[in-house]
Amino acid sequence: MNATRAPLLIVLSAPSGGGKTTLCQQLLLRHPEMTRAITCTTRAPRAGEQDGIDYYFLTPEAFAQRLAAGDFLEHANVYGQCYGIPKTEVLDKLRQGRDVLLVIDVQGAATVRERAAADPELSRALVTVFLTPSSISALETRLLRRAANSPEDLQKRLEVARTEIAQQSHFQRVITSATVVEDVQAMEAIIADERKRRACC
C-alpha cells in the first residue's frame, strides 16, 4: 500500500436486503488495503456472525452507556434495535492510511455527512455511495429469498425502502444493483476514480 495515498472513508448504504453486506464482503476480499469499521448493535447475532468480527454485540444498557459517553460517530434505532459506529473505529484506521468502509443505513449516512461537514479530516476522506435496487419488486424477491422476515415485517421493510430510495440524491454516487460481480465492478470504478481525484488535487 502506498503510505502517502490519502485514505477514503467510503459510506455504503442500501435498503434492507439490497445487497450492501455482500458487496462489502467482496470488496474486502479483493482489497487488503481496505478495512471495515465494525458497528455496535443491540440485536442478537444471526447464524454465523461473530462478536468483534461482524458486529460488537452489546446489551441495551451497555449501548446506552457508550452513547451517553459520546463514543459513537453515528447511531440509529433501526427496527427496534440500536446501531452505532465507534469514532475510534474510523479515525484510528484513517490515520493508519487505510481505506475505511462503513456499511450503514440512510439515517446513519446522513449523520456521517453532517459530522464530516464539521470535521476536515472526515470531509477529505468521505465518499458516499447508495446501492439502489433496480425495482421494488426486485428488492422484494431478494427479501423473500432471504426468508428471514414475517409477511408484516417484509411489508414494513419495503415501505422503508421506498423512503430510502427517494433519498439517493443525497449521495455522491449511486449504483443500480445488478449481479454481485457487476456491483463490485461498479464500486471498484468509483473507488479508483475517487483515488485519482485526490491524487491530482
C-alpha contacts under 8 A as a table, 3 or more apart, distances in Angstrom:
res1	aa1	res2	aa2	distance
1	M	33	E	6.44
2	N	5	R	5.50
3	A	97	G	6.15
4	T	97	G	7.67
5	R	97	G	7.17
5	R	199	A	7.43
6	A	97	G	6.82
6	A	125	A	7.31
6	A	195	R	7.70
6	A	198	R	7.04
6	A	199	A	7.73
7	P	94	L	6.01
7	P	97	G	5.36
7	P	98	R	5.51
7	P	99	D	4.82
7	P	100	V	7.64
7	P	125	A	6.08
8	L	94	L	7.53
8	L	98	R	7.50
8	L	99	D	4.68
8	L	100	V	6.25
8	L	125	A	4.45
8	L	126	L	6.09
8	L	127	V	6.92
8	L	195	R	7.84
9	L	94	L	7.55
9	L	99	D	5.97
9	L	100	V	4.89
9	L	101	L	6.12
9	L	102	L	7.41
9	L	122	L	7.29
9	L	125	A	4.94
9	L	126	L	4.61
9	L	127	V	6.01
10	I	99	D	7.43
10	I	100	V	6.06
10	I	101	L	4.82
10	I	102	L	6.04
10	I	125	A	7.82
10	I	126	L	6.00
10	I	127	V	4.84
10	I	128	T	5.95
10	I	129	V	7.35
11	V	101	L	6.09
11	V	102	L	4.75
11	V	103	V	6.14
11	V	104	I	7.08
11	V	109	A	6.66
11	V	126	L	7.30
11	V	127	V	6.09
11	V	128	T	4.68
11	V	129	V	6.00
12	L	20	K	6.95
12	L	101	L	7.26
12	L	102	L	5.99
12	L	103	V	4.90
12	L	104	I	6.31
12	L	109	A	7.96
12	L	128	T	6.21
12	L	129	V	4.92
12	L	130	F	5.92
12	L	131	L	7.25
13	S	20	K	6.65
13	S	103	V	6.00
13	S	104	I	5.36
13	S	105	D	5.18
13	S	106	V	6.04
13	S	109	A	7.13
13	S	128	T	7.98
13	S	129	V	6.35
13	S	130	F	4.91
13	S	131	L	6.14
14	A	17	G	7.87
14	A	18	G	5.46
14	A	19	G	7.25
14	A	20	K	5.99
14	A	104	I	7.88
14	A	105	D	6.46
14	A	106	V	7.33
14	A	130	F	5.68
14	A	131	L	4.89
14	A	132	T	5.98
14	A	164	E	7.74
14	A	165	I	7.93
15	P	18	G	5.13
15	P	105	D	7.16
15	P	131	L	7.92
15	P	132	T	7.29
15	P	160	V	7.67
15	P	161	A	5.03
15	P	164	E	6.50
15	P	165	I	7.31
16	S	19	G	7.97
16	S	157	R	6.71
16	S	161	A	6.98
17	G	20	K	7.70
17	G	139	L	6.70
17	G	142	R	6.21
17	G	143	L	5.54
18	G	131	L	7.05
18	G	132	T	6.90
18	G	133	P	6.21
18	G	139	L	6.31
18	G	142	R	7.46
18	G	177	S	7.80
19	G	22	T	5.42
19	G	23	L	6.20
19	G	131	L	7.68
19	G	177	S	7.81
20	K	23	L	5.08
20	K	24	C	6.06
20	K	103	V	6.87
20	K	131	L	6.94
21	T	24	C	5.06
21	T	25	Q	6.24
21	T	103	V	7.17
22	T	25	Q	5.13
22	T	26	Q	6.29
22	T	180	V	7.60
23	L	26	Q	5.21
23	L	27	L	6.21
23	L	180	V	6.83
23	L	183	D	6.95
23	L	184	V	6.23
24	C	27	L	5.21
24	C	28	L	6.27
24	C	101	L	7.63
24	C	103	V	7.32
25	Q	28	L	5.27
25	Q	29	L	6.30
26	Q	29	L	5.13
26	Q	30	R	6.31
26	Q	184	V	7.03
27	L	30	R	5.20
27	L	31	H	5.89
27	L	34	M	7.92
27	L	184	V	6.80
27	L	188	E	7.99
28	L	31	H	5.19
28	L	32	P	6.35
28	L	34	M	6.15
28	L	35	T	6.66
28	L	36	R	7.70
29	L	32	P	6.87
31	H	34	M	5.57
32	P	35	T	7.39
33	E	98	R	5.91
33	E	99	D	6.49
34	M	98	R	5.89
34	M	99	D	4.67
34	M	100	V	5.95
34	M	101	L	7.09
35	T	93	K	7.89
35	T	98	R	6.83
35	T	99	D	6.16
35	T	100	V	5.11
35	T	101	L	6.10
36	R	100	V	5.57
36	R	101	L	4.73
36	R	102	L	6.27
37	A	85	I	7.19
37	A	89	E	5.49
37	A	90	V	6.11
37	A	100	V	6.34
37	A	101	L	6.16
37	A	102	L	5.76
38	I	52	G	7.28
38	I	53	I	7.05
38	I	54	D	6.64
38	I	55	Y	5.48
38	I	56	Y	6.85
38	I	85	I	6.77
38	I	86	P	7.95
38	I	89	E	6.88
39	T	54	D	7.84
39	T	55	Y	5.16
39	T	56	Y	6.09
39	T	83	Y	6.59
39	T	84	G	5.62
39	T	85	I	4.70
39	T	86	P	7.07
40	C	55	Y	5.66
40	C	56	Y	4.45
40	C	57	F	5.92
40	C	58	L	6.62
40	C	63	F	7.68
40	C	82	C	7.97
40	C	83	Y	5.52
40	C	84	G	5.09
40	C	85	I	6.07
40	C	86	P	7.46
41	T	55	Y	6.69
41	T	56	Y	6.22
41	T	57	F	5.24
41	T	58	L	5.87
41	T	63	F	7.57
41	T	81	Q	7.05
41	T	82	C	5.42
41	T	83	Y	4.40
41	T	84	G	6.50
42	T	57	F	5.86
42	T	58	L	5.09
42	T	59	T	5.57
42	T	60	P	5.70
42	T	63	F	7.11
42	T	81	Q	5.66
42	T	82	C	5.35
42	T	83	Y	6.81
43	R	57	F	7.03
43	R	58	L	7.94
43	R	81	Q	5.54
43	R	82	C	7.20
44	A	57	F	7.13
45	P	48	G	7.86
45	P	49	E	5.67
45	P	50	Q	7.26
45	P	51	D	7.94
45	P	57	F	7.24
46	R	49	E	5.55
49	E	53	I	7.65
49	E	54	D	5.78
49	E	55	Y	7.76
50	Q	53	I	5.50
50	Q	54	D	5.58
50	Q	55	Y	7.00
51	D	54	D	6.19
51	D	55	Y	5.51
51	D	56	Y	5.17
51	D	57	F	5.88
52	G	55	Y	5.51
52	G	56	Y	4.99
52	G	57	F	7.77
53	I	56	Y	7.45
58	L	61	E	7.89
58	L	62	A	5.91
58	L	63	F	5.93
59	T	62	A	5.21
59	T	63	F	6.20
60	P	63	F	5.12
60	P	64	A	6.13
60	P	82	C	7.76
61	E	64	A	5.14
61	E	65	Q	6.31
62	A	65	Q	5.12
62	A	66	R	6.39
63	F	66	R	5.23
63	F	67	L	6.12
63	F	82	C	7.73
64	A	67	L	5.00
64	A	68	A	6.11
65	Q	68	A	5.20
65	Q	69	A	6.29
66	R	69	A	5.00
66	R	70	G	6.46
66	R	71	D	5.53
66	R	72	F	7.42
67	L	70	G	5.23
67	L	71	D	5.90
67	L	72	F	6.34
68	A	71	D	7.69
71	D	86	P	5.54
71	D	87	K	6.10
71	D	88	T	8.00
72	F	75	H	6.42
72	F	84	G	5.75
72	F	85	I	5.22
72	F	86	P	4.32
72	F	87	K	5.29
73	L	84	G	7.25
73	L	85	I	5.55
73	L	86	P	5.70
73	L	87	K	4.67
73	L	112	V	7.01
73	L	115	R	7.68
74	E	84	G	5.56
74	E	85	I	5.69
74	E	86	P	7.71
74	E	108	G	5.91
74	E	111	T	5.90
74	E	112	V	6.31
75	H	82	C	7.18
75	H	83	Y	5.38
75	H	84	G	3.98
75	H	85	I	6.54
75	H	108	G	6.38
76	A	82	C	5.77
76	A	83	Y	5.37
76	A	84	G	6.50
76	A	107	Q	6.89
76	A	108	G	6.46
77	N	80	G	5.94
77	N	81	Q	5.38
77	N	82	C	4.45
77	N	83	Y	6.31
78	V	81	Q	5.28
78	V	82	C	6.28
78	V	83	Y	7.36
85	I	89	E	7.14
86	P	89	E	5.36
86	P	90	V	7.19
87	K	90	V	5.52
87	K	91	L	6.22
88	T	91	L	5.26
88	T	92	D	5.46
88	T	93	K	7.95
89	E	92	D	6.03
89	E	93	K	6.51
90	V	93	K	5.54
90	V	94	L	6.23
90	V	100	V	6.66
91	L	94	L	5.14
91	L	95	R	6.07
92	D	95	R	5.20
92	D	96	Q	6.38
93	K	96	Q	5.01
93	K	97	G	6.66
93	K	98	R	5.60
93	K	99	D	7.45
93	K	100	V	6.81
94	L	97	G	5.14
94	L	98	R	5.27
94	L	99	D	6.39
94	L	100	V	6.67
95	R	98	R	7.35
104	I	107	Q	7.95
104	I	108	G	5.72
104	I	109	A	6.40
105	D	108	G	5.32
105	D	109	A	6.27
106	V	109	A	5.04
106	V	110	A	6.24
106	V	164	E	6.31
106	V	167	Q	7.80
107	Q	110	A	5.26
107	Q	111	T	6.48
108	G	111	T	5.10
108	G	112	V	6.27
109	A	112	V	5.09
109	A	113	R	6.16
109	A	128	T	7.59
110	A	113	R	5.11
110	A	114	E	6.33
111	T	114	E	5.10
111	T	115	R	6.25
112	V	115	R	5.03
112	V	116	A	5.94
113	R	116	A	5.08
113	R	117	A	6.17
114	E	117	A	5.22
114	E	118	A	6.88
115	R	118	A	5.44
115	R	119	D	6.29
115	R	122	L	7.74
116	A	119	D	4.85
116	A	120	P	6.78
116	A	121	E	7.62
116	A	122	L	4.84
116	A	123	S	4.59
116	A	126	L	7.35
117	A	120	P	7.22
117	A	122	L	7.88
117	A	123	S	5.96
118	A	123	S	7.77
119	D	122	L	5.50
119	D	123	S	6.03
120	P	123	S	4.87
120	P	124	R	6.02
121	E	124	R	5.59
121	E	125	A	6.73
122	L	125	A	5.32
122	L	126	L	5.96
123	S	126	L	5.30
127	V	172	Q	6.74
127	V	173	R	7.92
127	V	194	E	7.80
128	T	171	F	5.29
128	T	172	Q	5.31
128	T	173	R	6.27
129	V	171	F	5.76
129	V	172	Q	6.17
129	V	173	R	4.70
129	V	174	V	5.58
129	V	175	I	7.33
130	F	168	Q	6.13
130	F	171	F	6.21
130	F	173	R	6.37
130	F	174	V	4.78
130	F	175	I	6.21
131	L	174	V	6.00
131	L	175	I	4.87
131	L	176	T	5.95
131	L	177	S	6.07
132	T	165	I	6.57
132	T	168	Q	7.89
132	T	174	V	7.08
132	T	175	I	6.13
132	T	176	T	4.95
132	T	177	S	5.78
133	P	136	I	6.81
133	P	138	A	6.59
133	P	139	L	5.98
133	P	176	T	5.84
133	P	177	S	5.17
133	P	178	A	7.77
134	S	138	A	6.44
134	S	139	L	7.83
134	S	176	T	5.87
134	S	177	S	6.10
134	S	178	A	7.27
135	S	138	A	5.18
135	S	139	L	6.50
136	I	139	L	5.04
136	I	140	E	6.15
136	I	158	L	7.28
136	I	161	A	8.00
136	I	162	R	7.56
137	S	140	E	4.93
137	S	141	T	6.23
138	A	141	T	5.14
138	A	142	R	6.47
139	L	142	R	5.11
139	L	143	L	6.31
139	L	158	L	7.86
140	E	143	L	5.11
140	E	144	L	6.11
140	E	154	L	7.81
140	E	158	L	7.09
141	T	144	L	5.12
141	T	145	R	6.12
142	R	145	R	5.08
142	R	146	R	6.33
143	L	146	R	5.10
143	L	147	A	6.59
143	L	148	A	7.60
143	L	149	N	7.61
143	L	154	L	7.26
144	L	147	A	5.11
144	L	148	A	7.74
144	L	149	N	7.75
146	R	149	N	7.94
149	N	152	E	7.89
149	N	153	D	5.65
149	N	154	L	5.68
150	S	153	D	5.08
150	S	154	L	6.02
151	P	154	L	5.03
151	P	155	Q	6.36
152	E	155	Q	5.34
152	E	156	K	6.34
153	D	156	K	5.00
153	D	157	R	6.14
154	L	157	R	5.16
154	L	158	L	6.28
155	Q	158	L	5.09
155	Q	159	E	6.25
156	K	159	E	5.18
156	K	160	V	6.29
157	R	160	V	5.07
157	R	161	A	6.00
158	L	161	A	4.84
158	L	162	R	6.33
159	E	162	R	5.29
159	E	163	T	6.71
160	V	163	T	5.18
160	V	164	E	6.23
161	A	164	E	4.96
161	A	165	I	5.98
162	R	165	I	5.24
162	R	166	A	6.32
163	T	166	A	5.25
163	T	167	Q	6.86
164	E	167	Q	5.27
164	E	168	Q	6.98
165	I	168	Q	5.43
166	A	169	S	7.44
167	Q	170	H	5.85
167	Q	171	F	7.90
168	Q	171	F	5.56
168	Q	174	V	7.01
169	S	172	Q	7.60
171	F	174	V	6.85
173	R	190	I	7.78
175	I	183	D	7.25
175	I	186	A	6.91
175	I	187	M	7.66
176	T	183	D	7.90
177	S	180	V	7.93
177	S	182	E	7.79
177	S	183	D	5.91
178	A	182	E	6.13
178	A	183	D	6.23
179	T	182	E	5.17
179	T	183	D	6.09
180	V	183	D	5.10
180	V	184	V	6.18
181	V	184	V	5.22
181	V	185	Q	6.25
182	E	185	Q	5.04
182	E	186	A	6.13
183	D	186	A	5.13
183	D	187	M	6.18
184	V	187	M	5.10
184	V	188	E	6.08
185	Q	188	E	5.10
185	Q	189	A	6.20
186	A	189	A	5.17
186	A	190	I	6.44
187	M	190	I	5.11
187	M	191	I	6.27
188	E	191	I	5.05
188	E	192	A	6.09
189	A	192	A	5.15
189	A	193	D	6.14
190	I	193	D	5.13
190	I	194	E	6.15
191	I	194	E	5.13
191	I	195	R	6.16
192	A	195	R	5.17
192	A	196	K	6.15
193	D	196	K	5.04
193	D	197	R	6.19
194	E	197	R	5.10
194	E	198	R	6.32
195	R	198	R	5.25
195	R	199	A	6.11
196	K	199	A	5.07
196	K	200	C	6.43
197	R	200	C	5.51
197	R	201	C	6.38
198	R	201	C	5.19
